[in-house]
Structures are given as C-alpha cells and as structure tokens.
Amino acid sequence: MQVQNHFAHGTAGMYLLKMLTIMRFRKHFFLLVSVLALSGCSAFNNGKVSQDMLPWREPGQIIYQDDFSDNTSGWEEVSNVYELKGYSTSGYMISINQPDSRTISTTGLSFSNTLTDVNVQKITGSRTSQFGLVCRFQDKYNYYSFVISADGYAGIVRYVDGQGKLLGSEQMIRAEGISSDDGSNSVSAACVDNNLRLVVNNETIVRVKDDTFTNGDIGFILETFEVGNSTVVFSDLIIVKP
C-alpha cells in the first residue's frame, strides 16, 4: 500500500507539472497571437516573425548577439574564386576578390525595430571599399545599408530593385572620427519605425526618415569599386530592441 501511495503521489505530481507547462505554453501562444494580430504585416518577413515583436521581448533587451567564437552559430560560409566568407580567430571575415562587386551575409532571422552595433576592421584592399551593416534586408536587391570606407566617408544607402540611393545627402559624408586604413571602427545602425540613423565611434553621422521597408533581416555588407581584393572582419555583433 505504501508503494502504491508513493506511486500515486508521483503520478499526480507529474500530471500537475504537465498541466502547468501546457498553461504556460498557452499563455505565451495567446500573447504571441495577440501581438501579431495587432502589429499586422509589420511583424512578418518571408514567413518569419520579427524577433523584436515577440511578446516576451522587453525594450533595451539584447535580442541577438554573436562574438563569432562558435563557428556553428549559423553564419554563411563561402569559398570560391569570387568571395570568401567565414569564421576567423578575429571574428566573421568577408573577402571579395573582384572589383565592382558587393556581397552580404545575414543572420537568417527577421526584425522590425532594432539598434545594431558591430566592430569592423578592414584588413586588406582599397581605402574606397565600403563596409558596414544592413537592416530590413528583403533580398540582395532590397535593403538599407549603413556603410563606411577606410578613407573616412560614411552614409546610409537604400537599395530598391538593385538601385542604390544615398539618403540624407547628395554624396558620402566625410567623417573625421572614422579610424582610417586598417583601424577598427564601431558602427551602429538604428532602424526604428521610419527613423534611420548611422553612428560611427559614438558620433552620429546621418539620420533620415524613410518608410520603404518596415522589417527584414540584419547583416553585414562589403562592396568594392575600381579595385578588388578587399577583406574586412566583423566582431561583437549586438542587436537590441529599442
């Protein structure tokens, strides 16, 4: 009888734990459905839910980060005659061999409103090569880029159907605070509602309003012009819900 009682108590405890788990799941599920219903299409991109729109995400919370010490964290790895992408001892490396070329790597997730920070350093290549962050990435033809160059220029570019347009200025902006050549720079991109802001080494370079894209992926970009053979390394990526 004593053994049976212990068995009965154990079964009841397991049943109670199971019911509590189901209740918690239902609570989060209904919260998620409610948030997505209120936010409408802005919460979705290519069938993916924006990470910052999940109901348990709080303002100021880090919703994604990667120091690239784990080479299984999911970033694209490519090695061919045109480009090289992959993990290195210093971070995530992107290299382009050809002139007049552009390449992008993203998290594979979706976001709506974000504050993104990364450290980036040019290792080789022309001083005019541009590199930085992309946000609200739809595909390789449609996104915002927040870029700097090793000769000290910066800007926000909107790409629609593959056509780039500088936002907030007629040409790239000279920024004295950019560490030139092979110096390391902190690049920050704010994509909050229709407000876009590029900050380099804690200095705001440009801020604009644009509502072409409302959500999408986040990632890195490298572009060459007249000269190829450019390599940059990205490290300490942090994405925060504003």
ABEGO torsion letter per residue (X at the ends): XAAAAAAAAAAAAAAAAAAAAAAAAAAAAAAAAAAAAAAEAAABBGGBBBAAABAABBBGBBABBBAGABAAAGBBBBBBAABBBEBBAAEBBBBBABBGBBBBBBAGBBBABBBBBBBBBBABEBAABBBEBBBGBABAABEBBBBBBAAGBBBBBBBBGGBBBBBGBABBBBBAABBBEABBBBBBBBBBEABBBBBBGGBBABBBBBAABABEBBBBBBBBBABBGBBBBBBGBBBBBX
